[in-house]
Amino acid sequence: MTVTTPAAEAAAPRPRGGVTQGVRDSLVIAKRNLIRMSRIPEVIVFGVIQPVMFVVLFSYVFGGSIAVGGSTSPADYREFLMAGIFAQTVTFATAGAGAGVADDMHKGLIDRFRSLPMARGAVLTGRTLADLVQTTLTLVVLAAVALLVGWRTHTSAGEVLGGFALLLLLGYAFSWIGALIGLSVRTPEAATSGGLIWLFPLTFISNAFVPSDNMPDFLRHIAEWNPFSATVQAARELFGNLPEGYPVPAAWPMQHPELASVLWSVLIIAVFRTLAVRKYRSATA
């Protein structure tokens, strides 16, 4: 008796293992995304314009009307404000990361990448690394604008660089949240909306723009344990931008902001990278 067996379906190539191969694949994808960004310069330009507007508006509209450490000096508020603007800028890049991943999903590129023999997390890691480069460029331009409107640092160069490093680490951590959102929605427009809607309460219920001690008790506790607040407080300390007499809250993240910032960022990366890579394996356009 002859049994006719159906032709076996071609299996997708297995991803190549090893940390070295994963790094190579991630860098290839990062290069691809950077080349793509360079060919759409308006994305970078618009990404710079928005935070610059925040710097100018907050500095000159609210400067002098908000007391910081008992002082209503516009110069004191400007220095207090800038760490918050920097942190808001790096976290708002989450929406761009989500929209980019959703766009690749919508065009079927994720399915093509998934059929190649590459590390599972390389596509998303490459995407987040490219976004980190773009965020770094935006932060450099924003810092230059801040210097023009009167912002100054009062610590060593190493401490200043450490403050910017914590800001970029937070931005990188949040880009993984954006990647997960981009894999979970159907269109880039939905990813942009989904990437921004939760960021507004996160950034405003914090110490970014006003001291948290003026908030109602329940909001103050949320603000003091907000990972965003920890990074802002750490950046202010490392920049030397805390006004004299500013009362540091008693909450542990505010007493140890540098450590709290690193712990929050590492935890966010660990959790959302795991969820994003798992979603990447099953997501369909």
One Martini backbone bead per residue (centre of mass of N, CA, C, O) as a GRO file, in nm:
protein
  285
    1MET     BB    1   0.095   0.037   0.024
    2THR     BB    2   0.051   0.372  -0.073
    3VAL     BB    3   0.168   0.667   0.077
    4THR     BB    4   0.069   1.003   0.063
    5THR     BB    5   0.259   1.278   0.124
    6PRO     BB    6   0.278   1.585   0.204
    7ALA     BB    7   0.428   1.864   0.161
    8ALA     BB    8   0.653   2.032   0.321
    9GLU     BB    9   0.691   2.306   0.489
   10ALA     BB   10   0.866   2.581   0.496
   11ALA     BB   11   1.088   2.672   0.721
   12ALA     BB   12   1.196   2.888   0.923
   13PRO     BB   13   1.467   3.017   1.014
   14ARG     BB   14   1.686   2.993   1.252
   15PRO     BB   15   1.812   3.152   1.493
   16ARG     BB   16   2.100   3.284   1.581
   17GLY     BB   17   2.318   3.250   1.822
   18GLY     BB   18   2.442   3.452   2.049
   19VAL     BB   19   2.563   3.750   2.152
   20THR     BB   20   2.723   3.846   1.906
   21GLN     BB   21   2.494   3.807   1.697
   22GLY     BB   22   2.289   3.991   1.839
   23VAL     BB   23   2.457   4.249   1.812
   24ARG     BB   24   2.483   4.253   1.506
   25ASP     BB   25   2.181   4.256   1.438
   26SER     BB   26   2.115   4.516   1.594
   27LEU     BB   27   2.309   4.704   1.433
   28VAL     BB   28   2.179   4.664   1.159
   29ILE     BB   29   1.900   4.776   1.240
   30ALA     BB   30   1.999   5.049   1.339
   31LYS     BB   31   2.116   5.142   1.070
   32ARG     BB   32   1.853   5.128   0.911
   33ASN     BB   33   1.702   5.344   1.090
   34LEU     BB   34   1.905   5.578   1.052
   35ILE     BB   35   1.877   5.600   0.748
   36ARG     BB   36   1.577   5.653   0.750
   37MET     BB   37   1.586   5.914   0.920
   38SER     BB   38   1.777   6.078   0.724
   39ARG     BB   39   1.538   6.070   0.492
   40ILE     BB   40   1.354   6.214   0.740
   41PRO     BB   41   1.415   6.517   0.868
   42GLU     BB   42   1.137   6.619   0.982
   43VAL     BB   43   1.134   6.438   1.232
   44ILE     BB   44   1.373   6.574   1.373
   45VAL     BB   45   1.278   6.866   1.367
   46PHE     BB   46   1.007   6.825   1.522
   47GLY     BB   47   1.150   6.690   1.772
   48VAL     BB   48   1.292   6.970   1.848
   49ILE     BB   49   1.074   7.194   1.858
   50GLN     BB   50   0.897   7.115   2.098
   51PRO     BB   51   1.105   7.140   2.337
   52VAL     BB   52   1.179   7.433   2.275
   53MET     BB   53   0.901   7.547   2.338
   54PHE     BB   54   0.898   7.460   2.632
   55VAL     BB   55   1.134   7.625   2.726
   56VAL     BB   56   1.030   7.907   2.652
   57LEU     BB   57   0.749   7.903   2.786
   58PHE     BB   58   0.824   7.821   3.077
   59SER     BB   59   1.041   8.039   3.131
   60TYR     BB   60   0.848   8.306   3.052
   61VAL     BB   61   0.564   8.232   3.182
   62PHE     BB   62   0.645   8.090   3.476
   63GLY     BB   63   0.859   8.269   3.542
   64GLY     BB   64   0.801   8.412   3.873
   65SER     BB   65   0.521   8.231   3.961
   66ILE     BB   66   0.713   8.010   4.094
   67ALA     BB   67   0.800   7.858   4.386
   68VAL     BB   68   1.149   7.781   4.483
   69GLY     BB   69   1.260   7.760   4.787
   70GLY     BB   70   1.120   8.061   4.830
   71SER     BB   71   1.165   8.135   4.524
   72THR     BB   72   1.077   8.372   4.236
   73SER     BB   73   1.303   8.339   4.048
   74PRO     BB   74   1.351   8.291   3.717
   75ALA     BB   75   1.634   8.158   3.736
   76ASP     BB   76   1.562   7.934   3.937
   77TYR     BB   77   1.334   7.807   3.771
   78ARG     BB   78   1.498   7.743   3.517
   79GLU     BB   79   1.687   7.540   3.656
   80PHE     BB   80   1.463   7.358   3.772
   81LEU     BB   81   1.320   7.289   3.491
   82MET     BB   82   1.523   7.148   3.287
   83ALA     BB   83   1.516   6.855   3.386
   84GLY     BB   84   1.215   6.817   3.312
   85ILE     BB   85   1.243   6.871   3.008
   86PHE     BB   86   1.444   6.652   2.946
   87ALA     BB   87   1.268   6.415   3.046
   88GLN     BB   88   1.027   6.466   2.863
   89THR     BB   89   1.177   6.429   2.595
   90VAL     BB   90   1.276   6.129   2.631
   91THR     BB   91   0.981   6.011   2.681
   92PHE     BB   92   0.833   6.118   2.417
   93ALA     BB   93   0.988   5.913   2.228
   94THR     BB   94   0.792   5.674   2.260
   95ALA     BB   95   0.595   5.743   2.031
   96GLY     BB   96   0.801   5.703   1.798
   97ALA     BB   97   0.867   5.409   1.854
   98GLY     BB   98   0.580   5.297   1.820
   99ALA     BB   99   0.529   5.404   1.532
  100GLY     BB  100   0.764   5.253   1.394
  101VAL     BB  101   0.674   4.965   1.461
  102ALA     BB  102   0.386   4.989   1.341
  103ASP     BB  103   0.480   5.049   1.053
  104ASP     BB  104   0.630   4.780   1.009
  105MET     BB  105   0.382   4.609   1.056
  106HIS     BB  106   0.194   4.733   0.833
  107LYS     BB  107   0.419   4.657   0.596
  108GLY     BB  108   0.556   4.362   0.684
  109LEU     BB  109   0.854   4.370   0.806
  110ILE     BB  110   0.834   4.191   1.054
  111ASP     BB  111   0.778   3.929   0.898
  112ARG     BB  112   1.048   3.934   0.745
  113PHE     BB  113   1.237   3.935   0.986
  114ARG     BB  114   1.122   3.668   1.114
  115SER     BB  115   1.234   3.487   0.858
  116LEU     BB  116   1.509   3.536   0.969
  117PRO     BB  117   1.840   3.447   1.085
  118MET     BB  118   1.775   3.597   1.384
  119ALA     BB  119   1.755   3.752   1.653
  120ARG     BB  120   1.472   3.810   1.825
  121GLY     BB  121   1.564   4.105   1.959
  122ALA     BB  122   1.700   4.278   1.725
  123VAL     BB  123   1.477   4.459   1.608
  124LEU     BB  124   1.411   4.611   1.876
  125THR     BB  125   1.695   4.693   1.960
  126GLY     BB  126   1.762   4.856   1.706
  127ARG     BB  127   1.533   5.057   1.737
  128THR     BB  128   1.608   5.169   2.023
  129LEU     BB  129   1.894   5.265   1.945
  130ALA     BB  130   1.809   5.469   1.729
  131ASP     BB  131   1.635   5.638   1.924
  132LEU     BB  132   1.872   5.713   2.111
  133VAL     BB  133   2.025   5.881   1.905
  134GLN     BB  134   1.803   6.088   1.853
  135THR     BB  135   1.773   6.179   2.149
  136THR     BB  136   2.061   6.285   2.179
  137LEU     BB  137   2.042   6.509   1.968
  138THR     BB  138   1.806   6.657   2.100
  139LEU     BB  139   1.950   6.712   2.373
  140VAL     BB  140   2.176   6.889   2.262
  141VAL     BB  141   1.998   7.112   2.147
  142LEU     BB  142   1.844   7.173   2.412
  143ALA     BB  143   2.090   7.257   2.578
  144ALA     BB  144   2.165   7.501   2.402
  145VAL     BB  145   1.901   7.655   2.448
  146ALA     BB  146   1.919   7.667   2.756
  147LEU     BB  147   2.177   7.843   2.759
  148LEU     BB  148   2.043   8.087   2.611
  149VAL     BB  149   1.813   8.123   2.857
  150GLY     BB  150   2.015   8.064   3.137
  151TRP     BB  151   2.124   7.793   3.179
  152ARG     BB  152   2.304   7.624   3.452
  153THR     BB  153   2.586   7.472   3.583
  154HIS     BB  154   2.747   7.358   3.927
  155THR     BB  155   2.940   7.129   3.827
  156SER     BB  156   3.093   6.881   3.706
  157ALA     BB  157   3.135   6.718   3.413
  158GLY     BB  158   3.075   6.434   3.522
  159GLU     BB  159   2.797   6.503   3.651
  160VAL     BB  160   2.660   6.605   3.398
  161LEU     BB  161   2.692   6.343   3.234
  162GLY     BB  162   2.538   6.171   3.440
  163GLY     BB  163   2.265   6.312   3.403
  164PHE     BB  164   2.234   6.246   3.099
  165ALA     BB  165   2.255   5.939   3.131
  166LEU     BB  166   1.994   5.904   3.297
  167LEU     BB  167   1.806   6.021   3.083
  168LEU     BB  168   1.874   5.813   2.857
  169LEU     BB  169   1.796   5.562   3.016
  170LEU     BB  170   1.501   5.636   3.044
  171GLY     BB  171   1.441   5.660   2.741
  172TYR     BB  172   1.515   5.366   2.673
  173ALA     BB  173   1.309   5.233   2.857
  174PHE     BB  174   1.055   5.369   2.720
  175SER     BB  175   1.098   5.247   2.432
  176TRP     BB  176   0.988   4.964   2.517
  177ILE     BB  177   0.703   5.056   2.556
  178GLY     BB  178   0.665   5.151   2.265
  179ALA     BB  179   0.716   4.877   2.131
  180LEU     BB  180   0.475   4.733   2.259
  181ILE     BB  181   0.260   4.920   2.145
  182GLY     BB  182   0.331   4.882   1.841
  183LEU     BB  183   0.259   4.562   1.856
  184SER     BB  184  -0.058   4.615   1.972
  185VAL     BB  185  -0.130   4.771   1.716
  186ARG     BB  186  -0.245   4.867   1.381
  187THR     BB  187  -0.139   5.170   1.387
  188PRO     BB  188   0.056   5.452   1.404
  189GLU     BB  189  -0.161   5.638   1.523
  190ALA     BB  190  -0.223   5.461   1.770
  191ALA     BB  191   0.067   5.464   1.882
  192THR     BB  192   0.087   5.767   1.935
  193SER     BB  193  -0.154   5.788   2.128
  194GLY     BB  194  -0.061   5.554   2.323
  195GLY     BB  195   0.224   5.702   2.386
  196LEU     BB  196   0.088   5.978   2.523
  197ILE     BB  197  -0.158   5.951   2.724
  198TRP     BB  198   0.029   5.843   2.977
  199LEU     BB  199   0.252   6.074   2.990
  200PHE     BB  200   0.109   6.317   3.111
  201PRO     BB  201   0.059   6.217   3.404
  202LEU     BB  202   0.353   6.131   3.458
  203THR     BB  203   0.483   6.426   3.421
  204PHE     BB  204   0.275   6.602   3.605
  205ILE     BB  205   0.299   6.375   3.835
  206SER     BB  206   0.555   6.559   3.942
  207ASN     BB  207   0.880   6.741   3.971
  208ALA     BB  208   0.927   6.895   3.695
  209PHE     BB  209   0.754   7.191   3.744
  210VAL     BB  210   0.687   7.127   4.049
  211PRO     BB  211   0.673   7.095   4.363
  212SER     BB  212   0.544   6.827   4.553
  213ASP     BB  213   0.462   6.978   4.832
  214ASN     BB  214   0.193   7.120   4.688
  215MET     BB  215   0.045   6.866   4.691
  216PRO     BB  216  -0.157   6.644   4.745
  217ASP     BB  217  -0.099   6.368   4.918
  218PHE     BB  218  -0.164   6.147   4.698
  219LEU     BB  219   0.010   6.290   4.474
  220ARG     BB  220   0.279   6.312   4.623
  221HIS     BB  221   0.337   6.007   4.646
  222ILE     BB  222   0.337   5.952   4.346
  223ALA     BB  223   0.559   6.155   4.266
  224GLU     BB  224   0.791   6.035   4.457
  225TRP     BB  225   0.752   5.729   4.304
  226ASN     BB  226   0.826   5.832   4.037
  227PRO     BB  227   1.054   5.762   3.796
  228PHE     BB  228   1.065   6.046   3.678
  229SER     BB  229   1.137   6.198   3.943
  230ALA     BB  230   1.407   6.060   4.003
  231THR     BB  231   1.555   6.166   3.750
  232VAL     BB  232   1.511   6.465   3.797
  233GLN     BB  233   1.648   6.480   4.074
  234ALA     BB  234   1.922   6.372   3.981
  235ALA     BB  235   1.981   6.590   3.770
  236ARG     BB  236   1.974   6.831   3.961
  237GLU     BB  237   2.206   6.741   4.139
  238LEU     BB  238   2.421   6.704   3.905
  239PHE     BB  239   2.377   7.015   3.806
  240GLY     BB  240   2.307   7.217   4.045
  241ASN     BB  241   1.960   7.294   4.049
  242LEU     BB  242   1.917   7.337   4.353
  243PRO     BB  243   1.790   7.540   4.552
  244GLU     BB  244   1.823   7.720   4.816
  245GLY     BB  245   1.611   7.554   5.047
  246TYR     BB  246   1.527   7.296   4.924
  247PRO     BB  247   1.291   7.051   4.995
  248VAL     BB  248   1.356   6.728   5.053
  249PRO     BB  249   1.199   6.461   5.037
  250ALA     BB  250   1.154   6.160   5.238
  251ALA     BB  251   1.154   5.983   5.017
  252TRP     BB  252   1.364   5.752   4.897
  253PRO     BB  253   1.394   5.851   4.593
  254MET     BB  254   1.471   6.151   4.693
  255GLN     BB  255   1.727   6.063   4.868
  256HIS     BB  256   1.807   5.840   4.613
  257PRO     BB  257   1.796   5.918   4.293
  258GLU     BB  258   2.019   5.771   4.137
  259LEU     BB  259   1.947   5.484   4.223
  260ALA     BB  260   1.645   5.494   4.152
  261SER     BB  261   1.681   5.550   3.851
  262VAL     BB  262   1.832   5.292   3.778
  263LEU     BB  263   1.628   5.086   3.887
  264TRP     BB  264   1.385   5.172   3.719
  265SER     BB  265   1.512   5.138   3.437
  266VAL     BB  266   1.593   4.840   3.459
  267LEU     BB  267   1.310   4.733   3.519
  268ILE     BB  268   1.172   4.832   3.260
  269ILE     BB  269   1.351   4.681   3.063
  270ALA     BB  270   1.306   4.391   3.167
  271VAL     BB  271   0.997   4.384   3.131
  272PHE     BB  272   0.946   4.516   2.835
  273ARG     BB  273   1.137   4.340   2.673
  274THR     BB  274   1.003   4.071   2.731
  275LEU     BB  275   0.720   4.149   2.623
  276ALA     BB  276   0.807   4.242   2.336
  277VAL     BB  277   0.943   3.979   2.237
  278ARG     BB  278   0.693   3.804   2.278
  279LYS     BB  279   0.511   3.969   2.087
  280TYR     BB  280   0.689   3.943   1.830
  281ARG     BB  281   0.641   3.631   1.783
  282SER     BB  282   0.301   3.683   1.740
  283ALA     BB  283   0.278   3.913   1.567
  284THR     BB  284   0.052   4.075   1.332
  285ALA     BB  285  -0.046   4.276   1.057
   0.00000   0.00000   0.00000
